[in-house]
Amino acid sequence: YQRLAGIQQILMGVHQASRPMSDATRGQERAAFIDQFLSQAFPSPFRFGTGDATDVSGTRSGQLDVVVEFPFMPSLPLGGSSGSRLYLAESVAAVVEVKSNVAAQWDQVLDTAAQLAPLRRAFGAQIIMGGPSPTDEKIPLFVAAYTGWHQLSTIEQKLASTKQIHGILVIDAGLFVSSTPFMARKATGPWALWGLVCCLHQATRTLKAASTQPIAYAS
């Protein structure tokens, strides 16, 4: 609990320091969420980045804030840089949208969810055959906001209004709620950060990605 409380304070310190620099806020807050929290909480096989995702049909997601990557599939950098990448759908375990204020930026979250929703991950033999199948899976989407709503009931209502978002974390209020596929978790205080960790652990613990075939993207 004390360690989570310390991380919560560090993240909110970044948010406070970034407020006067509006143009740089999004990048700084996203980087802090990755560097100060996600990459420290998860073991080294997992990689966290930003960029677009595409599936075997060519559907594109648009820009994604944080991609939680399975350690089994390749992804492509932009011009050889280590910044924005192009991810194959099967390599994406989950996506986290990082917002300064989820209440003010909810429409942006819904836009991202709508662009991500059509992508399908096809595992095993299905990806070689091509086309949709009963075993295709959607990519889970979570929201991590530095500020926003201050009631669990409000977050529950927002999750209930869309099936495309699987969990919402509000860091300053210490609130987290996930959808039914992710155990309908509720957490308050610093434990809200742990609620997101548990959901991402659930999203990454499958080994289905080990059976993917990246050659299908060239067919």
Residue frames relative to the residue before (quaternion, step in Angstrom):
aa qw qx qy qz dx dy dz
Y 1.0000 0.0000 0.0000 0.0000 0.00 0.00 0.00
Q 0.6742 0.4956 -0.3040 0.4555 3.59 0.88 -0.90
R 0.6393 0.5180 -0.3332 0.4604 3.59 1.01 -0.77
L 0.6538 0.5025 -0.3109 0.4726 3.61 0.96 -0.82
A 0.6285 0.5308 -0.3308 0.4624 3.59 1.03 -0.79
G 0.6417 0.5185 -0.3213 0.4649 3.59 1.03 -0.74
I 0.6486 0.5045 -0.3160 0.4743 3.58 0.98 -0.83
Q 0.6199 0.5442 -0.3355 0.4550 3.57 1.02 -0.80
Q 0.6667 0.4955 -0.2994 0.4695 3.59 0.95 -0.87
I 0.6372 0.5269 -0.3318 0.4541 3.60 0.98 -0.81
L 0.6718 0.5000 -0.3023 0.4553 3.57 0.88 -0.92
M 0.6786 0.4702 -0.3012 0.4772 3.59 0.93 -0.81
G 0.5826 0.5565 -0.3753 0.4584 3.60 1.15 -0.45
V 0.6265 0.5171 -0.3252 0.4842 3.57 1.06 -0.77
H 0.6448 0.5244 -0.3193 0.4553 3.57 0.95 -0.87
Q 0.6682 0.4957 -0.3054 0.4632 3.59 0.89 -0.89
A 0.6813 0.4924 -0.2915 0.4566 3.58 0.95 -0.86
S 0.6858 0.5033 -0.2813 0.4442 3.59 1.11 -0.64
R 0.5130 0.6993 -0.4086 0.2845 3.59 1.12 -0.51
P 0.6872 0.4666 -0.3293 0.4490 3.68 0.85 -0.72
M 0.7219 0.4034 -0.2297 0.5133 3.62 1.21 -0.41
S 0.1415 -0.8670 0.4694 0.0890 3.55 0.54 1.22
D 0.6526 0.5365 -0.3293 0.4218 3.61 0.95 -0.78
A 0.7487 0.3961 -0.2102 0.4882 3.56 1.07 -0.71
T 0.4381 0.7493 -0.4328 0.2434 3.56 1.27 -0.29
R 0.6850 0.5105 -0.3181 0.4111 3.58 0.71 -1.04
G 0.6902 0.4800 -0.2890 0.4579 3.57 0.86 -0.93
Q 0.6660 0.5066 -0.3061 0.4540 3.58 0.95 -0.84
E 0.6812 0.4816 -0.2967 0.4647 3.57 0.92 -0.86
R 0.6319 0.5145 -0.3323 0.4750 3.57 1.04 -0.72
A 0.6629 0.5058 -0.3038 0.4609 3.59 0.91 -0.92
A 0.6548 0.5090 -0.3161 0.4606 3.59 0.96 -0.82
F 0.6477 0.5230 -0.3278 0.4466 3.57 0.96 -0.82
I 0.6626 0.4755 -0.2977 0.4962 3.57 1.08 -0.71
D 0.7634 0.4286 -0.2240 0.4281 3.56 0.62 -1.17
Q 0.7534 0.4034 -0.2114 0.4743 3.57 0.94 -0.89
F 0.7919 0.2903 -0.1443 0.5176 3.57 1.19 -0.38
L 0.7846 0.3757 -0.2361 0.4330 3.61 0.23 -1.23
S 0.7173 0.4517 -0.2738 0.4544 3.58 0.75 -1.00
Q 0.6477 0.5010 -0.3167 0.4786 3.57 1.22 -0.41
A 0.6901 0.4969 -0.2736 0.4495 3.57 1.14 -0.64
F 0.7580 0.3538 -0.1887 0.5144 3.58 1.11 -0.66
P 0.5682 -0.6249 0.4148 0.3384 3.60 -1.09 0.68
S 0.7221 -0.5247 0.2799 0.3534 3.52 -1.26 0.58
P 0.5770 0.5868 -0.4318 0.3692 3.70 0.92 -0.43
F 0.6837 0.4661 -0.2942 0.4782 3.59 1.14 -0.52
R 0.1702 -0.7823 0.5962 0.0600 3.53 -1.04 0.90
F 0.1938 -0.7724 0.5989 0.0848 3.55 -1.08 0.81
G 0.1224 0.8009 -0.5737 0.1203 3.56 -0.80 1.00
T 0.3757 -0.6912 0.5617 0.2559 3.53 -1.33 -0.28
G 0.3793 0.7217 -0.5216 0.2515 3.56 -1.15 0.54
D 0.6154 -0.5143 0.4358 0.4086 3.55 -1.27 -0.54
A 0.2242 -0.7362 0.6146 0.1733 3.55 -1.31 0.36
T 0.0795 -0.7741 0.6263 0.0473 3.56 -1.21 0.59
D 0.2760 -0.7455 0.5728 0.1999 3.57 -1.14 0.53
V 0.7471 -0.4401 0.2652 0.4217 3.55 -1.33 0.15
S 0.6405 0.5152 -0.3236 0.4687 3.60 1.22 -0.37
G 0.5645 -0.6182 0.3745 0.3987 3.59 1.28 -0.19
T 0.4246 0.6928 -0.4727 0.3410 3.60 1.26 0.09
R 0.1855 -0.7970 0.5698 0.0763 3.57 -0.93 0.93
S 0.4529 -0.7297 0.4623 0.2208 3.54 -1.10 0.76
G 0.4042 -0.6306 0.5413 0.3820 3.55 1.01 -0.78
Q 0.7324 -0.4449 0.2882 0.4274 3.57 -1.30 0.15
L 0.1227 -0.7789 0.6141 0.0342 3.57 -0.95 1.01
D 0.5079 -0.6899 0.4235 0.2945 3.59 -0.80 0.99
V 0.8008 -0.0372 0.0788 0.5926 3.57 0.67 -1.14
V 0.1196 -0.7700 0.6251 0.0458 3.54 -0.78 1.10
V 0.2224 -0.7355 0.6283 0.1220 3.55 -0.86 1.06
E 0.1752 -0.8572 0.4834 0.0277 3.54 -0.30 1.33
F 0.4303 -0.6446 0.5661 0.2809 3.56 -1.05 0.82
P 0.4180 -0.7292 0.4798 0.2517 3.64 -1.01 0.71
F 0.5599 0.6381 -0.3682 0.3792 3.60 1.13 0.57
M 0.7690 0.3584 -0.1579 0.5052 3.60 1.16 -0.51
P 0.4950 -0.6432 0.4825 0.3294 3.60 -1.13 0.52
S 0.0685 -0.7355 0.6659 0.1049 3.52 -1.38 0.26
L 0.4086 -0.7496 0.4848 0.1900 3.54 -1.16 0.62
P 0.3524 -0.7263 0.5473 0.2208 3.61 -0.82 0.96
L 0.4806 -0.6313 0.5205 0.3153 3.54 -1.30 0.28
G 0.8491 -0.0881 0.0270 0.5202 3.57 -0.47 1.20
G 0.6778 -0.5116 0.2964 0.4370 3.58 1.07 0.66
S 0.5173 0.6369 -0.4310 0.3755 3.60 1.24 0.08
S 0.4872 -0.6542 0.4931 0.3026 3.56 -1.29 0.24
G 0.4889 0.6809 -0.4173 0.3511 3.58 1.26 0.25
S 0.8495 -0.0003 0.0325 0.5266 3.56 -0.76 -1.10
R 0.1248 -0.8065 0.5775 0.0220 3.57 -0.96 0.94
L 0.3493 -0.6638 0.6051 0.2669 3.54 -1.39 0.21
Y 0.1586 -0.8179 0.5521 0.0328 3.57 -0.59 1.21
L 0.3892 -0.6551 0.5903 0.2663 3.54 -1.15 0.67
A 0.6062 -0.6139 0.3558 0.3592 3.57 -0.89 0.93
E 0.6764 0.5110 -0.2975 0.4393 3.58 0.98 -0.86
S 0.6421 0.5183 -0.3290 0.4591 3.59 1.21 -0.30
V 0.6345 0.5376 -0.3229 0.4519 3.59 1.28 -0.25
A 0.2613 -0.7706 0.5658 0.1334 3.57 -0.58 1.17
A 0.7703 -0.1601 0.1419 0.6007 3.57 1.03 -0.82
V 0.2700 -0.7233 0.6096 0.1798 3.54 -1.34 0.29
V 0.1123 -0.7676 0.6280 0.0615 3.57 -1.08 0.80
E 0.2018 -0.7535 0.6151 0.1149 3.56 -0.77 1.05
V 0.1870 -0.7904 0.5781 0.0779 3.59 -0.74 1.07
K 0.0120 -0.8172 0.5738 -0.0518 3.57 -0.67 1.14
S 0.5170 -0.6171 0.4915 0.3321 3.55 -1.18 0.57
N 0.7879 -0.0262 0.0685 0.6114 3.56 0.95 -0.96
V 0.3033 -0.7983 0.4910 0.1724 3.57 -0.21 1.27
A 0.6082 0.5554 -0.3678 0.4317 3.62 1.06 -0.61
A 0.7146 0.4354 -0.2476 0.4884 3.58 0.97 -0.87
Q 0.7669 0.3570 -0.1707 0.5052 3.59 1.14 -0.63
W 0.2706 0.8044 -0.4937 0.1896 3.59 1.22 0.40
D 0.6276 0.5372 -0.3433 0.4467 3.60 1.01 -0.75
Q 0.6234 0.5256 -0.3380 0.4700 3.60 1.08 -0.69
V 0.6258 0.5335 -0.3290 0.4642 3.57 1.04 -0.80
L 0.6668 0.4998 -0.3000 0.4643 3.59 0.92 -0.90
D 0.6171 0.5350 -0.3461 0.4618 3.60 1.05 -0.70
T 0.6539 0.5010 -0.3103 0.4745 3.58 0.93 -0.89
A 0.6492 0.5242 -0.3145 0.4526 3.57 0.94 -0.91
A 0.6637 0.5110 -0.3078 0.4512 3.58 0.95 -0.84
Q 0.6715 0.4851 -0.2978 0.4745 3.59 1.04 -0.72
L 0.6824 0.4881 -0.2866 0.4626 3.58 1.07 -0.73
A 0.5848 0.6566 -0.3597 0.3123 3.58 1.01 -0.83
P 0.6919 0.4923 -0.3283 0.4138 3.69 0.81 -0.74
L 0.5549 0.6199 -0.4062 0.3780 3.63 1.14 -0.40
R 0.1195 -0.7867 0.6036 0.0509 3.54 -1.09 0.78
R 0.2693 -0.7208 0.6165 0.1670 3.52 -1.10 0.81
A 0.0935 -0.7908 0.6041 0.0312 3.59 -0.73 1.06
F 0.1372 -0.8259 0.5461 0.0293 3.54 -0.60 1.16
G 0.8051 0.2858 -0.2090 0.4760 3.55 -1.23 0.46
A 0.8324 -0.1932 0.1471 0.4982 3.57 -1.10 -0.73
Q 0.5589 0.6456 -0.3936 0.3404 3.58 1.12 -0.56
I 0.6584 0.5161 -0.3279 0.4388 3.59 0.98 -0.73
I 0.6097 0.5363 -0.3580 0.4610 3.60 1.14 -0.52
M 0.6709 0.5047 -0.2894 0.4599 3.56 1.01 -0.84
G 0.3450 -0.7538 0.4900 0.2693 3.57 1.09 -0.67
G 0.7358 0.4127 -0.2980 0.4467 3.54 -1.26 0.34
P 0.6280 -0.5546 0.3845 0.3876 3.57 -1.23 0.39
S 0.0328 -0.7908 0.6112 0.0033 3.56 -1.17 0.58
P 0.6616 -0.5192 0.3487 0.4137 3.60 -1.20 0.31
T 0.6888 0.4832 -0.2936 0.4537 3.61 1.15 -0.44
D 0.4213 0.6911 -0.4830 0.3341 3.62 1.23 0.05
E 0.1438 -0.7940 0.5864 0.0708 3.55 -1.12 0.65
K 0.4326 -0.6689 0.5422 0.2675 3.52 -1.16 0.70
I 0.4862 -0.6483 0.5022 0.3019 3.57 -1.22 0.51
P 0.4106 -0.7146 0.5017 0.2627 3.64 -0.73 0.97
L 0.1464 -0.7850 0.5996 0.0532 3.55 -1.07 0.84
F 0.0561 -0.7808 0.6222 -0.0016 3.55 -0.88 1.06
V 0.2650 -0.7383 0.5996 0.1586 3.55 -1.28 0.48
A 0.0506 -0.7647 0.6421 0.0183 3.57 -0.95 0.94
A 0.0135 -0.8196 0.5705 -0.0517 3.56 -0.48 1.23
Y 0.4785 -0.6653 0.4903 0.2967 3.54 -1.02 0.77
T 0.7824 0.0361 -0.0131 0.6216 3.59 1.07 -0.75
G 0.2344 0.7757 -0.5675 0.1461 3.56 -1.28 0.16
W 0.8293 -0.1579 0.1435 0.5164 3.53 -0.97 -0.92
H 0.3010 -0.7793 0.5328 0.1350 3.55 -1.21 0.62
Q 0.6823 0.4159 -0.2925 0.5252 3.58 1.25 0.33
L 0.5058 -0.6401 0.4836 0.3172 3.59 -0.97 0.86
S 0.6298 0.5614 -0.3398 0.4157 3.58 0.99 -0.80
T 0.6328 0.5240 -0.3348 0.4614 3.60 1.05 -0.71
I 0.6529 0.4998 -0.3123 0.4758 3.58 0.96 -0.85
E 0.6275 0.5327 -0.3349 0.4586 3.58 1.00 -0.79
Q 0.6500 0.5132 -0.3131 0.4648 3.58 0.98 -0.82
K 0.6526 0.5099 -0.3174 0.4620 3.58 0.96 -0.81
L 0.6535 0.4972 -0.3173 0.4744 3.60 0.97 -0.80
A 0.6577 0.5212 -0.3108 0.4462 3.57 0.99 -0.82
S 0.6463 0.5501 -0.3170 0.4233 3.59 1.16 -0.56
T 0.7842 0.1658 -0.1056 0.5885 3.61 1.26 -0.23
K 0.3375 -0.7410 0.5475 0.1931 3.56 -1.02 0.83
Q 0.5935 0.6230 -0.3382 0.3809 3.59 1.28 -0.14
I 0.7019 0.3857 -0.2499 0.5442 3.60 1.25 -0.21
H 0.2577 -0.8326 0.4828 0.0856 3.57 -0.73 1.10
G 0.8158 -0.0470 0.0124 0.5763 3.59 1.19 -0.09
I 0.1337 -0.7797 0.6088 0.0595 3.56 -1.16 0.67
L 0.1002 -0.7684 0.6316 0.0247 3.55 -0.95 1.03
V 0.0698 -0.7471 0.6592 0.0484 3.58 -0.99 0.91
I 0.3510 -0.8104 0.4312 0.1850 3.55 -0.25 1.33
D 0.7081 0.4691 -0.3038 0.4316 3.62 0.72 -0.98
A 0.7022 0.4377 -0.2664 0.4943 3.60 1.01 -0.76
G 0.3366 -0.7565 0.4929 0.2674 3.58 1.22 -0.36
L 0.4621 0.6629 -0.4499 0.3803 3.57 0.75 1.08
F 0.0822 0.7764 -0.6229 0.0488 3.55 -1.05 0.81
V 0.0310 0.7612 -0.6467 0.0379 3.53 -1.07 0.90
S 0.1153 -0.7806 0.6100 0.0732 3.57 -1.02 0.82
S 0.5692 -0.6050 0.4453 0.3342 3.55 -1.28 0.40
T 0.7472 -0.4327 0.2775 0.4212 3.55 -1.32 0.22
P 0.6493 0.5137 -0.3573 0.4322 3.69 0.85 -0.74
F 0.7353 0.3264 -0.2070 0.5567 3.58 1.24 -0.41
M 0.7132 -0.5383 0.2253 0.3883 3.50 0.91 1.18
A 0.3878 -0.7402 0.4744 0.2769 3.62 1.26 0.21
R 0.1494 0.8305 -0.5195 0.1346 3.56 0.91 0.94
K 0.0699 -0.7484 0.6570 0.0571 3.54 -1.26 0.62
A 0.0797 0.7976 -0.5924 0.0812 3.57 -0.88 0.92
T 0.1467 -0.7871 0.5957 0.0636 3.55 -1.12 0.72
G 0.7645 0.3226 -0.2702 0.4883 3.53 -1.30 0.40
P 0.7987 -0.2377 0.1899 0.5192 3.61 -1.11 -0.54
W 0.5674 0.6052 -0.3857 0.4038 3.60 1.17 -0.49
A 0.4998 0.6472 -0.4305 0.3821 3.60 1.21 -0.29
L 0.6206 0.5314 -0.3382 0.4670 3.60 1.06 -0.73
W 0.6591 0.5077 -0.3011 0.4659 3.56 1.03 -0.83
G 0.5737 0.5832 -0.3741 0.4368 3.57 1.14 -0.56
L 0.6654 0.4764 -0.2994 0.4906 3.58 0.97 -0.84
V 0.6182 0.5451 -0.3449 0.4491 3.60 0.96 -0.81
C 0.6680 0.5062 -0.3041 0.4528 3.59 0.90 -0.92
C 0.6578 0.4967 -0.3149 0.4706 3.59 0.99 -0.75
L 0.6587 0.4838 -0.3145 0.4828 3.60 0.97 -0.77
H 0.5941 0.5417 -0.3624 0.4714 3.59 1.11 -0.60
Q 0.6387 0.5137 -0.3193 0.4756 3.58 0.99 -0.81
A 0.6829 0.4989 -0.2878 0.4494 3.58 0.96 -0.86
T 0.7525 0.4135 -0.2132 0.4661 3.60 1.07 -0.70
R 0.5904 0.6397 -0.3713 0.3230 3.60 1.13 -0.34
T 0.5381 0.6111 -0.4199 0.4008 3.62 1.22 -0.14
L 0.3068 -0.7426 0.5662 0.1838 3.57 -1.16 0.64
K 0.2998 0.7844 -0.4988 0.2146 3.59 1.22 0.29
A 0.6287 0.5701 -0.3443 0.4014 3.58 1.01 -0.81
A 0.5667 0.6127 -0.3893 0.3897 3.59 1.17 -0.42
S 0.7081 0.4481 -0.2581 0.4808 3.59 1.20 -0.45
T 0.4196 0.7246 -0.4589 0.2971 3.60 1.22 0.27
Q 0.2619 -0.7578 0.5844 0.1250 3.53 -1.31 0.49
P 0.2271 -0.8132 0.5155 0.1459 3.64 0.01 1.19
I 0.5279 0.6332 -0.4209 0.3785 3.64 1.16 -0.37
A 0.5535 0.6289 -0.3905 0.3817 3.59 1.17 -0.52
Y 0.6275 0.5521 -0.3413 0.4300 3.60 1.13 -0.56
A 0.6838 0.4538 -0.2871 0.4940 3.60 1.23 -0.22
S 0.5773 0.6168 -0.3695 0.3869 3.59 1.25 -0.09
